[in-house]
Amino acid sequence: MTALYAEHGLRLVRLAVIMLGDRATAEDVVQDAFLGLYRRWDSLTDTSHPLAYVRASVMNGCRSALRRRSRGAVGLFTEPPAESAEARALVSEEYRAVVAAIRRLPARQREALLLRYYLDMTEDETARAMGVSRGTVKSATSRALAAIGRILKEES
């Protein structure tokens, strides 16, 4: 469990931050996913792919957090927290523009795009993680890329 977290924890937090726009909530979602895996380890029928379990749990946690947020739950941020001056200096303007464009995408498109290109999953892996068909992944990814292109073009 420790090795799995050490190898993939930060990447999963980054994925959740892009999905949620809030680092604190993203860290909580990832922590809950690893805790869930730890608690259920002895009852899992297949322990050969723990990363797939954690990744699916993170995505489900992000969906739940977004649902709570859309219902106006108290204590959740609607805007990303302000970054420090040092953090802003480290991240290029183009990167921030792309991340902002990704955050504007509908949830399914954002999720498909991040799983496919950020986590480098195949279409089949992405479909399984999202619980949709491969065709849905392809269309959501295509629409997401087109939308990001339009958003970036409008802002330039």
DSSP file (Angstrom, degrees, kcal/mol; ACC not computed):
  #  RESIDUE AA STRUCTURE BP1 BP2  ACC     N-H-->O    O-->H-N    N-H-->O    O-->H-N    TCO  KAPPA ALPHA  PHI   PSI    X-CA   Y-CA   Z-CA
    1    1 A M     >        0   0    0      0, 0.0     4,-2.4     0, 0.0     5,-0.2   0.000 360.0 360.0 360.0 -43.3    0.0    0.0    0.0
    2    2 A T  H  >  +     0   0    0      1,-0.2     4,-2.8     2,-0.2     5,-0.2   0.908 360.0  48.4 -63.7 -42.7    2.8    2.4    0.9
    3    3 A A  H  > S+     0   0    0      2,-0.2     4,-2.2     1,-0.2    -1,-0.2   0.895 110.5  51.6 -65.2 -39.6    4.6    1.7   -2.3
    4    4 A L  H  > S+     0   0    0      2,-0.2     4,-2.3     1,-0.2     5,-0.3   0.923 113.0  45.1 -62.4 -44.3    1.5    2.2   -4.4
    5    5 A Y  H  X S+     0   0    0     -4,-2.4     4,-2.8     1,-0.2     5,-0.4   0.925 112.1  51.4 -65.4 -44.3    0.8    5.6   -2.6
    6    6 A A  H  < S+     0   0    0     -4,-2.8     4,-0.2     1,-0.2    -1,-0.2   0.874 116.7  40.6 -60.9 -37.3    4.4    6.7   -3.0
    7    7 A E  H  < S+     0   0    0     -4,-2.2    -1,-0.2    -5,-0.2    -2,-0.2   0.850 134.0  15.0 -80.6 -35.4    4.4    5.9   -6.7
    8    8 A H  H  X S+     0   0    0     -4,-2.3     4,-2.2    -5,-0.2     5,-0.2   0.535  97.0  91.9-121.6  -9.4    0.9    7.2   -7.7
    9    9 A G  H  X S+     0   0    0     -4,-2.8     4,-2.2    -5,-0.3     5,-0.2   0.917  90.3  45.6 -58.2 -49.5   -0.4    9.4   -4.9
   10   10 A L  H  > S+     0   0    0     -5,-0.4     4,-2.5    -4,-0.2    -1,-0.2   0.899 112.6  51.0 -63.4 -40.9    0.9   12.7   -6.2
   11   11 A R  H  > S+     0   0    0      1,-0.2     4,-2.1     2,-0.2    -1,-0.2   0.886 110.6  49.2 -64.3 -38.3   -0.3   12.0   -9.7
   12   12 A L  H  X S+     0   0    0     -4,-2.2     4,-2.5     2,-0.2    -1,-0.2   0.871 109.6  52.0 -69.1 -36.3   -3.8   11.1   -8.5
   13   13 A V  H  X S+     0   0    0     -4,-2.2     4,-2.6    -5,-0.2    -2,-0.2   0.930 109.2  50.3 -63.4 -44.0   -3.9   14.3   -6.4
   14   14 A R  H  X S+     0   0    0     -4,-2.5     4,-2.1     2,-0.2    -2,-0.2   0.911 110.3  50.1 -60.6 -42.1   -3.0   16.3   -9.5
   15   15 A L  H  X S+     0   0    0     -4,-2.1     4,-2.1     1,-0.2    -1,-0.2   0.934 112.1  47.2 -60.0 -46.5   -5.8   14.6  -11.4
   16   16 A A  H  X S+     0   0    0     -4,-2.5     4,-2.8     1,-0.2     5,-0.3   0.863 108.5  55.4 -66.0 -35.6   -8.3   15.3   -8.7
   17   17 A V  H  X S+     0   0    0     -4,-2.6     4,-3.6     2,-0.2     5,-0.2   0.920 109.0  47.3 -62.5 -42.7   -7.1   19.0   -8.5
   18   18 A I  H  < S+     0   0    0     -4,-2.1    -2,-0.2     1,-0.2    -1,-0.2   0.903 115.1  46.4 -65.8 -39.1   -7.8   19.4  -12.2
   19   19 A M  H  < S+     0   0    0     -4,-2.1    -2,-0.2    -5,-0.2    -1,-0.2   0.898 128.6  24.2 -66.7 -39.8  -11.2   17.7  -11.8
   20   20 A L  H  < S-     0   0    0     -4,-2.8    -2,-0.2    -5,-0.2    -3,-0.2   0.727  86.9-137.2-103.4 -25.9  -12.1   19.8   -8.7
   21   21 A G  S  < S+     0   0    0     -4,-3.6     2,-0.4    -5,-0.3    -4,-0.1   0.691  77.3  95.9  74.3  17.3  -10.1   23.0   -8.9
   22   22 A D     >  -     0   0    0     -6,-0.3     4,-2.2    -5,-0.2     5,-0.2  -0.916  57.6-162.4-146.4 111.1   -9.4   22.6   -5.1
   23   23 A R  H  > S+     0   0    0     -2,-0.4     4,-2.8     1,-0.2     5,-0.2   0.893  90.5  53.3 -65.0 -41.8   -6.2   21.1   -3.8
   24   24 A A  H  > S+     0   0    0      1,-0.2     4,-2.0     2,-0.2    -1,-0.2   0.934 113.1  42.9 -61.9 -46.2   -7.5   20.4   -0.2
   25   25 A T  H  > S+     0   0    0      2,-0.2     4,-2.5     1,-0.2    -1,-0.2   0.890 113.0  54.2 -66.1 -38.4  -10.6   18.6   -1.5
   26   26 A A  H  X S+     0   0    0     -4,-2.2     4,-2.3     1,-0.2    -2,-0.2   0.918 108.2  48.8 -61.2 -44.3   -8.5   16.7   -4.0
   27   27 A E  H  X S+     0   0    0     -4,-2.8     4,-2.5     1,-0.2    -1,-0.2   0.899 111.3  50.5 -62.9 -39.8   -6.1   15.5   -1.3
   28   28 A D  H  X S+     0   0    0     -4,-2.0     4,-2.7    -5,-0.2    -2,-0.2   0.908 109.5  50.8 -63.2 -42.1   -9.0   14.4    0.8
   29   29 A V  H  X S+     0   0    0     -4,-2.5     4,-2.0     2,-0.2    -2,-0.2   0.926 113.1  45.0 -62.4 -45.6  -10.5   12.5   -2.1
   30   30 A V  H  X S+     0   0    0     -4,-2.3     4,-2.3     2,-0.2     5,-0.2   0.914 112.8  50.7 -66.3 -42.5   -7.2   10.7   -2.8
   31   31 A Q  H  X S+     0   0    0     -4,-2.5     4,-2.4     1,-0.2    -2,-0.2   0.924 110.6  49.5 -60.3 -44.3   -6.7    9.9    0.9
   32   32 A D  H  X S+     0   0    0     -4,-2.7     4,-2.5     1,-0.2    -1,-0.2   0.873 108.8  53.7 -62.2 -37.5  -10.2    8.5    1.1
   33   33 A A  H  X S+     0   0    0     -4,-2.0     4,-2.1     2,-0.2    -2,-0.2   0.928 111.6  43.6 -64.6 -45.4   -9.6    6.3   -2.0
   34   34 A F  H  X S+     0   0    0     -4,-2.3     4,-2.5     2,-0.2    -2,-0.2   0.881 113.5  51.9 -68.1 -37.1   -6.4    4.8   -0.5
   35   35 A L  H  X S+     0   0    0     -4,-2.4     4,-2.6    -5,-0.2    -2,-0.2   0.908 108.8  51.3 -64.1 -41.1   -8.1    4.4    2.9
   36   36 A G  H  X S+     0   0    0     -4,-2.5     4,-2.0     2,-0.2    -2,-0.2   0.905 110.2  48.8 -61.6 -42.2  -10.9    2.6    1.1
   37   37 A L  H  X S+     0   0    0     -4,-2.1     4,-0.9     2,-0.2    -2,-0.2   0.926 111.7  49.6 -62.6 -44.7   -8.5    0.2   -0.6
   38   38 A Y  H >< S+     0   0    0     -4,-2.5     3,-0.6     1,-0.2     4,-0.4   0.922 112.3  47.2 -60.6 -45.5   -6.7   -0.5    2.6
   39   39 A R  H 3< S+     0   0    0     -4,-2.6     3,-0.2     1,-0.2    -1,-0.2   0.846 119.9  38.5 -65.5 -34.3  -10.0   -1.2    4.5
   40   40 A R  H >X S+     0   0    0     -4,-2.0     3,-1.2    -5,-0.2     4,-0.9   0.419  83.6 105.3 -97.8   0.9  -11.3   -3.5    1.7
   41   41 A W  G X< S+     0   0    0     -4,-0.9     3,-1.0    -3,-0.6    -1,-0.2   0.882  81.1  48.2 -52.5 -47.0   -8.0   -5.2    0.7
   42   42 A D  G 34 S+     0   0    0     -4,-0.4    -1,-0.3    -3,-0.2    -2,-0.1   0.733 113.5  48.0 -69.0 -21.6   -8.8   -8.5    2.4
   43   43 A S  G <4 S+     0   0    0     -3,-1.2    -1,-0.2    -4,-0.1    -2,-0.2   0.473  84.0 112.4 -98.7  -1.9  -12.3   -8.7    0.8
   44   44 A L    <<  -     0   0    0     -3,-1.0     3,-0.2    -4,-0.9    -3,-0.0  -0.495  56.4-153.0 -71.3 138.1  -11.2   -7.9   -2.8
   45   45 A T  S    S+     0   0    0      1,-0.3     2,-0.4    -2,-0.2    -1,-0.1   0.785  87.6  32.9 -79.8 -27.8  -11.6  -10.7   -5.2
   46   46 A D        +     0   0    0      1,-0.1     3,-0.4     3,-0.1    -1,-0.3  -0.934  56.9 169.4-133.4 110.0   -8.7   -9.5   -7.4
   47   47 A T        +     0   0    0     -2,-0.4    -1,-0.1    -3,-0.2    -2,-0.0   0.208  58.1  94.9-101.7  14.7   -5.8   -7.7   -5.8
   48   48 A S  S    S+     0   0    0      1,-0.2    -1,-0.2     2,-0.1     3,-0.1   0.665  88.9  40.3 -80.9 -15.2   -3.6   -7.7   -9.0
   49   49 A H     >  +     0   0    0     -3,-0.4     4,-1.4     1,-0.1     3,-0.3  -0.497  61.7 152.1-130.2  63.9   -4.7   -4.2  -10.1
   50   50 A P  H  > S+     0   0    0      0, 0.0     4,-2.5     0, 0.0     5,-0.2   0.830  72.5  60.8 -66.3 -29.7   -4.9   -2.0   -7.0
   51   51 A L  H  > S+     0   0    0      1,-0.2     4,-3.1     2,-0.2     5,-0.2   0.906 102.0  52.1 -64.0 -39.7   -4.1    1.1   -9.1
   52   52 A A  H  > S+     0   0    0     -3,-0.3     4,-2.3     2,-0.2    -1,-0.2   0.903 110.2  49.3 -61.7 -40.4   -7.3    0.6  -11.1
   53   53 A Y  H  X S+     0   0    0     -4,-1.4     4,-2.2     2,-0.2    -2,-0.2   0.943 114.3  44.0 -62.5 -48.6   -9.3    0.3   -7.9
   54   54 A V  H  X S+     0   0    0     -4,-2.5     4,-2.7     2,-0.2    -2,-0.2   0.910 112.8  52.0 -65.2 -42.3   -7.8    3.5   -6.4
   55   55 A R  H  X S+     0   0    0     -4,-3.1     4,-2.4     2,-0.2    -1,-0.2   0.927 111.5  46.5 -60.7 -45.7   -8.1    5.4   -9.7
   56   56 A A  H  X S+     0   0    0     -4,-2.3     4,-2.4    -5,-0.2    -1,-0.2   0.893 112.3  51.4 -63.0 -39.1  -11.8    4.5  -10.0
   57   57 A S  H  X S+     0   0    0     -4,-2.2     4,-2.4     2,-0.2    -2,-0.2   0.886 109.2  50.2 -65.6 -39.2  -12.3    5.4   -6.4
   58   58 A V  H  X S+     0   0    0     -4,-2.7     4,-2.5     2,-0.2    -2,-0.2   0.931 111.4  48.0 -63.6 -45.6  -10.7    8.9   -6.9
   59   59 A M  H  X S+     0   0    0     -4,-2.4     4,-2.4     1,-0.2    -2,-0.2   0.912 112.6  48.6 -64.1 -41.1  -12.9    9.6   -9.9
   60   60 A N  H  X S+     0   0    0     -4,-2.4     4,-2.4     1,-0.2    -1,-0.2   0.899 110.9  51.3 -64.0 -39.9  -16.0    8.5   -8.0
   61   61 A G  H  X S+     0   0    0     -4,-2.4     4,-2.4     2,-0.2    -2,-0.2   0.886 109.2  50.3 -63.4 -38.8  -14.9   10.7   -5.1
   62   62 A C  H  X S+     0   0    0     -4,-2.5     4,-2.6     2,-0.2    -2,-0.2   0.922 110.0  50.3 -64.4 -43.8  -14.4   13.7   -7.5
   63   63 A R  H  X S+     0   0    0     -4,-2.4     4,-2.3     1,-0.2    -2,-0.2   0.923 111.6  48.4 -59.9 -43.8  -17.9   13.1   -8.9
   64   64 A S  H  X S+     0   0    0     -4,-2.4     4,-2.6     2,-0.2    -2,-0.2   0.917 111.2  49.6 -63.2 -43.3  -19.4   13.0   -5.4
   65   65 A A  H  X S+     0   0    0     -4,-2.4     4,-2.4     1,-0.2    -1,-0.2   0.899 111.0  49.8 -63.3 -40.4  -17.5   16.2   -4.4
   66   66 A L  H  X S+     0   0    0     -4,-2.6     4,-2.4     2,-0.2    -1,-0.2   0.882 110.5  50.3 -66.6 -37.2  -18.8   18.0   -7.6
   67   67 A R  H  X S+     0   0    0     -4,-2.3     4,-1.4     2,-0.2    -2,-0.2   0.934 111.7  47.5 -64.6 -45.2  -22.3   16.9   -6.8
   68   68 A R  H  <>S+     0   0    0     -4,-2.6     5,-2.3     1,-0.2     3,-0.2   0.911 112.6  50.3 -60.9 -41.2  -22.1   18.2   -3.3
   69   69 A R  H ><5S+     0   0    0     -4,-2.4     3,-1.6     1,-0.2    -1,-0.2   0.902 107.1  52.9 -63.6 -41.8  -20.6   21.4   -4.6
   70   70 A S  H 3<5S+     0   0    0     -4,-2.4    -1,-0.2     1,-0.3    -2,-0.2   0.773 105.9  54.8 -68.5 -24.0  -23.4   21.8   -7.1
   71   71 A R  T 3<5S-     0   0    0     -4,-1.4    -1,-0.3    -3,-0.2    -2,-0.2   0.443 122.2-109.0 -85.7   0.1  -26.0   21.4   -4.3
   72   72 A G  T < 5 -     0   0    0     -3,-1.6    -3,-0.2    -4,-0.2    -2,-0.1   0.840  46.7-172.1  80.5  33.5  -24.3   24.3   -2.5
   73   73 A A    > < -     0   0    0     -5,-2.3     3,-1.0    -6,-0.1    -1,-0.2  -0.315  28.1-109.0 -60.7 141.4  -22.7   22.2    0.3
   74   74 A V  T 3  S+     0   0    0      1,-0.2    -1,-0.1     3,-0.0     3,-0.1  -0.468  95.9  25.3 -73.3 140.2  -21.1   24.3    3.0
   75   75 A G  T 3  S+     0   0    0      1,-0.3     2,-0.4    -2,-0.2    -1,-0.2   0.320  89.3 114.5  94.5  -8.2  -17.4   24.4    3.2
   76   76 A L    <   -     0   0    0     -3,-1.0    -1,-0.3    -8,-0.1     2,-0.2  -0.787  65.7-120.8 -98.5 142.3  -16.5   23.5   -0.3
   77   77 A F        -     0   0    0     -2,-0.4    -8,-0.0     1,-0.1    -1,-0.0  -0.528  18.0-169.4 -77.6 141.6  -14.7   26.0   -2.5
   78   78 A T  S    S+     0   0    0     -2,-0.2    -1,-0.1     1,-0.1   -56,-0.0   0.616  81.0  45.1 -99.2 -19.9  -16.4   27.2   -5.7
   79   79 A E  S    S-     0   0    0      3,-0.0    -1,-0.1     1,-0.0     3,-0.1  -0.921  99.7-100.1-117.7 147.1  -13.2   28.9   -6.9
   80   80 A P        -     0   0    0      0, 0.0   -58,-0.2     0, 0.0     3,-0.1  -0.372  49.3 -99.7 -61.4 144.9   -9.7   27.5   -6.7
   81   81 A P        -     0   0    0      0, 0.0   -58,-0.1     0, 0.0     2,-0.1  -0.295  47.7 -89.6 -64.0 152.7   -7.8   28.8   -3.7
   82   82 A A        -     0   0    0     -3,-0.1     2,-0.2     1,-0.1    -3,-0.0  -0.355  42.5-131.9 -64.1 139.6   -5.3   31.6   -4.5
   83   83 A E        -     0   0    0      1,-0.1    -1,-0.1    -3,-0.1     2,-0.0  -0.592  22.1-106.0 -90.6 155.0   -1.9   30.4   -5.4
   84   84 A S     >  -     0   0    0     -2,-0.2     4,-2.2     1,-0.1     5,-0.2  -0.344  29.8-111.7 -72.1 161.5    1.2   31.8   -3.8
   85   85 A A  H  > S+     0   0    0      1,-0.2     4,-1.9     2,-0.2     5,-0.1   0.867 119.4  54.0 -61.7 -36.5    3.4   34.2   -5.9
   86   86 A E  H  > S+     0   0    0      2,-0.2     4,-1.3     1,-0.2    -1,-0.2   0.915 108.2  48.3 -65.0 -42.7    6.1   31.5   -6.0
   87   87 A A  H  > S+     0   0    0      1,-0.2     4,-1.1     2,-0.2     3,-0.3   0.904 110.6  51.3 -65.5 -40.9    3.7   28.9   -7.3
   88   88 A R  H  < S+     0   0    0     -4,-2.2     3,-0.3     1,-0.2    -1,-0.2   0.870 106.6  54.5 -63.8 -36.1    2.4   31.3  -10.0
   89   89 A A  H  < S+     0   0    0     -4,-1.9    -1,-0.2     1,-0.2    -2,-0.2   0.818 106.7  52.2 -67.3 -29.3    6.0   32.0  -11.1
   90   90 A L  H  < S+     0   0    0     -4,-1.3     2,-0.5    -3,-0.3    -1,-0.2   0.747 100.4  69.2 -78.8 -23.7    6.7   28.3  -11.6
   91   91 A V  S  < S-     0   0    0     -4,-1.1    -1,-0.0    -3,-0.3     5,-0.0  -0.835  84.2-125.7-103.6 129.3    3.7   27.7  -13.8
   92   92 A S     >  -     0   0    0     -2,-0.5     4,-2.1     1,-0.1     5,-0.2  -0.258  18.0-118.3 -70.3 158.1    3.6   29.1  -17.3
   93   93 A E  H  > S+     0   0    0      1,-0.2     4,-2.2     2,-0.2     5,-0.2   0.869 114.4  54.6 -62.3 -38.2    0.7   31.3  -18.5
   94   94 A E  H  > S+     0   0    0      2,-0.2     4,-2.4     1,-0.2    -1,-0.2   0.920 106.8  50.2 -63.5 -43.3   -0.1   28.7  -21.3
   95   95 A Y  H  > S+     0   0    0      1,-0.2     4,-2.7     2,-0.2     5,-0.2   0.930 110.6  49.3 -60.9 -45.9   -0.3   25.9  -18.8
   96   96 A R  H  X S+     0   0    0     -4,-2.1     4,-2.5     1,-0.2    -1,-0.2   0.884 110.2  51.8 -61.8 -38.0   -2.7   27.9  -16.6
   97   97 A A  H  X S+     0   0    0     -4,-2.2     4,-2.2     2,-0.2    -1,-0.2   0.909 111.1  47.0 -65.4 -41.2   -4.8   28.8  -19.6
   98   98 A V  H  X S+     0   0    0     -4,-2.4     4,-2.6     2,-0.2    -2,-0.2   0.933 112.7  48.7 -66.1 -45.6   -5.1   25.1  -20.6
   99   99 A V  H  X S+     0   0    0     -4,-2.7     4,-2.3     1,-0.2    -2,-0.2   0.909 111.5  50.3 -61.7 -41.4   -6.0   24.0  -17.0
  100  100 A A  H  X S+     0   0    0     -4,-2.5     4,-1.0    -5,-0.2    -1,-0.2   0.901 110.8  49.5 -63.0 -39.8   -8.6   26.8  -16.8
  101  101 A A  H >X S+     0   0    0     -4,-2.2     3,-0.5     1,-0.2     4,-0.5   0.904 109.7  51.3 -65.0 -41.4  -10.0   25.6  -20.2
  102  102 A I  H >< S+     0   0    0     -4,-2.6     3,-1.3     1,-0.2    -2,-0.2   0.901 106.2  54.8 -62.1 -40.7  -10.1   22.0  -18.9
  103  103 A R  H 3< S+     0   0    0     -4,-2.3    -1,-0.2     1,-0.3    -2,-0.2   0.753 102.5  58.2 -65.9 -23.2  -12.0   23.1  -15.8
  104  104 A R  H << S+     0   0    0     -4,-1.0    -1,-0.3    -3,-0.5    -2,-0.2   0.610  86.8 101.4 -81.6 -11.6  -14.6   24.8  -18.0
  105  105 A L  S << S-     0   0    0     -3,-1.3    39,-0.0    -4,-0.5    -3,-0.0  -0.319  87.8 -93.8 -70.0 153.7  -15.4   21.5  -19.7
  106  106 A P     >  -     0   0    0      0, 0.0     4,-2.7     0, 0.0     5,-0.2  -0.347  44.3-105.9 -60.3 153.1  -18.5   19.4  -18.8
  107  107 A A  H  > S+     0   0    0      1,-0.2     4,-2.7     2,-0.2     5,-0.2   0.867 117.1  49.2 -54.5 -46.1  -17.6   16.8  -16.2
  108  108 A R  H  > S+     0   0    0      1,-0.2     4,-2.5     2,-0.2    -1,-0.2   0.913 113.8  46.0 -64.7 -42.0  -17.7   13.8  -18.5
  109  109 A Q  H  > S+     0   0    0      2,-0.2     4,-2.5     1,-0.2    -2,-0.2   0.923 114.0  48.8 -65.1 -43.5  -15.5   15.5  -21.2
  110  110 A R  H  X S+     0   0    0     -4,-2.7     4,-2.4     1,-0.2     5,-0.2   0.921 113.0  47.8 -61.7 -44.5  -13.1   16.6  -18.5
  111  111 A E  H  X S+     0   0    0     -4,-2.7     4,-2.5    -5,-0.2     5,-0.2   0.928 112.5  47.5 -63.9 -46.5  -12.9   13.1  -17.0
  112  112 A A  H  X S+     0   0    0     -4,-2.5     4,-2.5    -5,-0.2     5,-0.2   0.923 113.3  49.0 -61.4 -44.2  -12.4   11.4  -20.3
  113  113 A L  H  X>S+     0   0    0     -4,-2.5     4,-2.7    -5,-0.2     5,-0.7   0.920 113.2  45.8 -62.6 -45.4   -9.7   13.8  -21.4
  114  114 A L  I  X>S+     0   0    0     -4,-2.4     5,-2.2    -5,-0.2     4,-1.1   0.904 114.3  47.1 -67.9 -41.5   -7.8   13.5  -18.1
  115  115 A L  I  <5S+     0   0    0     -4,-2.5     6,-2.1    -5,-0.2    -1,-0.2   0.931 118.0  42.2 -65.4 -43.4   -7.9    9.8  -18.0
  116  116 A R  I  <5S+     0   0    0     -4,-2.5    -2,-0.2    -5,-0.2    -3,-0.2   0.941 132.6  16.0 -69.2 -48.5   -6.9    9.4  -21.6
  117  117 A Y  I  <5S+     0   0    0     -4,-2.7    -3,-0.2    -5,-0.2    -2,-0.2   0.800 128.3  43.7-104.2 -32.4   -4.1   12.0  -21.8
  118  118 A Y  I  <<S+     0   0    0     -4,-1.1    -3,-0.2    -5,-0.7    -4,-0.1   0.910 129.0  28.2 -80.2 -43.2   -3.1   12.9  -18.3
  119  119 A L  S   <S-     0   0    0     -5,-2.2    -1,-0.2    -4,-0.1    -2,-0.1   0.442 103.5-130.5 -95.5  -0.5   -3.1    9.4  -16.9
  120  120 A D        +     0   0    0     -6,-0.3     2,-0.2     1,-0.2    -4,-0.2   0.870  47.0 163.4  56.9  42.6   -2.2    7.9  -20.4
  121  121 A M        -     0   0    0     -6,-2.1    -1,-0.2    -7,-0.1    -2,-0.1  -0.606  38.6-113.5 -89.2 152.4   -5.0    5.3  -20.2
  122  122 A T     >  -     0   0    0     -2,-0.2     4,-2.6     1,-0.1     5,-0.2  -0.279  32.7-103.8 -73.2 168.9   -6.2    3.4  -23.3
  123  123 A E  H  > S+     0   0    0      1,-0.2     4,-2.6     2,-0.2     5,-0.2   0.907 123.8  50.0 -61.0 -40.8   -9.8    4.0  -24.6
  124  124 A D  H  > S+     0   0    0      2,-0.2     4,-2.3     1,-0.2    -1,-0.2   0.914 111.5  47.2 -64.9 -43.3  -10.8    0.6  -23.1
  125  125 A E  H  > S+     0   0    0      2,-0.2     4,-2.5     1,-0.2    -2,-0.2   0.908 113.3  49.3 -63.7 -41.8   -9.2    1.4  -19.7
  126  126 A T  H  X S+     0   0    0     -4,-2.6     4,-2.3     2,-0.2     5,-0.2   0.916 109.5  51.7 -63.7 -43.1  -10.9    4.8  -19.7
  127  127 A A  H  X>S+     0   0    0     -4,-2.6     5,-2.0     1,-0.2     4,-1.6   0.920 111.8  46.7 -60.3 -44.5  -14.3    3.3  -20.6
  128  128 A R  H  <5S+     0   0    0     -4,-2.3    -1,-0.2     1,-0.2    -2,-0.2   0.918 112.5  49.9 -64.1 -42.7  -14.0    0.9  -17.7
  129  129 A A  H  <5S+     0   0    0     -4,-2.5    -2,-0.2     1,-0.2    -1,-0.2   0.861 117.9  39.5 -64.6 -35.4  -12.9    3.6  -15.3
  130  130 A M  H  <5S-     0   0    0     -4,-2.3    -1,-0.2    -5,-0.2    -2,-0.2   0.646 106.7-124.9 -88.1 -16.3  -15.8    5.8  -16.3
  131  131 A G  T  <5S+     0   0    0     -4,-1.6     2,-0.2     1,-0.3    -3,-0.2   0.850  73.4 108.9  73.6  34.5  -18.4    3.0  -16.6
  132  132 A V  S   <S-     0   0    0     -5,-2.0    -1,-0.3    -6,-0.2    -2,-0.1  -0.761  73.5 -82.9-131.3 176.7  -19.2    3.9  -20.2
  133  133 A S     >  -     0   0    0     -2,-0.2     4,-1.7     1,-0.1     5,-0.1  -0.371  36.7-113.1 -79.7 163.2  -18.7    2.5  -23.7
  134  134 A R  H  > S+     0   0    0      1,-0.2     4,-2.4     2,-0.2     5,-0.1   0.879 118.2  56.3 -61.6 -39.1  -15.5    3.0  -25.7
  135  135 A G  H  > S+     0   0    0      1,-0.2     4,-2.6     2,-0.2    -1,-0.2   0.870 104.0  52.9 -62.0 -37.5  -17.5    5.1  -28.2
  136  136 A T  H  > S+     0   0    0      2,-0.2     4,-2.7     1,-0.2     5,-0.2   0.897 108.8  50.1 -64.2 -40.1  -18.6    7.4  -25.4
  137  137 A V  H  X S+     0   0    0     -4,-1.7     4,-2.6     2,-0.2     5,-0.2   0.934 111.2  49.1 -62.3 -45.9  -15.0    7.9  -24.4
  138  138 A K  H  X S+     0   0    0     -4,-2.4     4,-2.3     1,-0.2    -2,-0.2   0.924 115.3  42.6 -61.8 -45.1  -14.0    8.6  -28.0
  139  139 A S  H  X S+     0   0    0     -4,-2.6     4,-2.6     2,-0.2     5,-0.2   0.905 114.9  49.5 -70.9 -39.4  -16.8   11.2  -28.6
  140  140 A A  H  X S+     0   0    0     -4,-2.7     4,-2.2    -5,-0.2    -2,-0.2   0.911 113.3  47.3 -64.6 -40.8  -16.3   12.8  -25.2
  141  141 A T  H  X S+     0   0    0     -4,-2.6     4,-2.4    -5,-0.2    -2,-0.2   0.918 112.7  48.8 -65.3 -43.9  -12.5   13.1  -25.8
  142  142 A S  H  X S+     0   0    0     -4,-2.3     4,-2.2    -5,-0.2    -2,-0.2   0.923 113.2  46.6 -62.4 -45.3  -13.0   14.5  -29.3
  143  143 A R  H  X S+     0   0    0     -4,-2.6     4,-2.5     1,-0.2    -1,-0.2   0.879 111.2  53.1 -64.6 -37.6  -15.6   17.1  -28.0
  144  144 A A  H  X S+     0   0    0     -4,-2.2     4,-2.6    -5,-0.2    -2,-0.2   0.932 109.4  47.3 -64.1 -45.9  -13.3   18.0  -25.1
  145  145 A L  H  X S+     0   0    0     -4,-2.4     4,-2.2     1,-0.2    -1,-0.2   0.908 113.3  48.7 -63.3 -41.4  -10.3   18.7  -27.4
  146  146 A A  H  X S+     0   0    0     -4,-2.2     4,-2.2    -5,-0.2    -1,-0.2   0.914 111.9  49.3 -63.8 -42.3  -12.5   20.7  -29.8
  147  147 A A  H  X S+     0   0    0     -4,-2.5     4,-2.8     2,-0.2    -2,-0.2   0.905 109.7  50.8 -65.3 -41.5  -13.9   22.8  -26.9
  148  148 A I  H  X S+     0   0    0     -4,-2.6     4,-2.8     1,-0.2     5,-0.3   0.916 109.4  52.0 -62.5 -41.8  -10.5   23.5  -25.4
  149  149 A G  H  X S+     0   0    0     -4,-2.2     4,-2.1    -5,-0.2    -2,-0.2   0.923 111.8  46.1 -58.5 -44.7   -9.3   24.7  -28.8
  150  150 A R  H  X S+     0   0    0     -4,-2.2     4,-2.5     2,-0.2    -2,-0.2   0.923 113.2  49.3 -64.3 -44.4  -12.3   27.0  -29.1
  151  151 A I  H  X S+     0   0    0     -4,-2.8     4,-1.7     1,-0.2    -2,-0.2   0.929 113.4  45.4 -62.1 -46.2  -11.8   28.3  -25.5
  152  152 A L  H  X S+     0   0    0     -4,-2.8     4,-0.9     1,-0.2    -1,-0.2   0.871 112.6  51.2 -66.7 -36.3   -8.1   29.0  -26.0
  153  153 A K  H  < S+     0   0    0     -4,-2.1     3,-0.4    -5,-0.3    -1,-0.2   0.901 109.5  50.5 -67.3 -40.2   -8.7   30.6  -29.4
  154  154 A E  H  < S+     0   0    0     -4,-2.5    -1,-0.2     1,-0.2    -2,-0.2   0.855 111.6  48.5 -64.0 -35.6  -11.4   32.9  -27.9
  155  155 A E  H  <        0   0    0     -4,-1.7    -1,-0.2     1,-0.2    -2,-0.2   0.635 360.0 360.0 -83.3 -13.8   -9.1   34.0  -25.1
  156  156 A S     <        0   0    0     -4,-0.9    -1,-0.2    -3,-0.4    -2,-0.2   0.479 360.0 360.0 -91.9 360.0   -6.1   34.7  -27.3
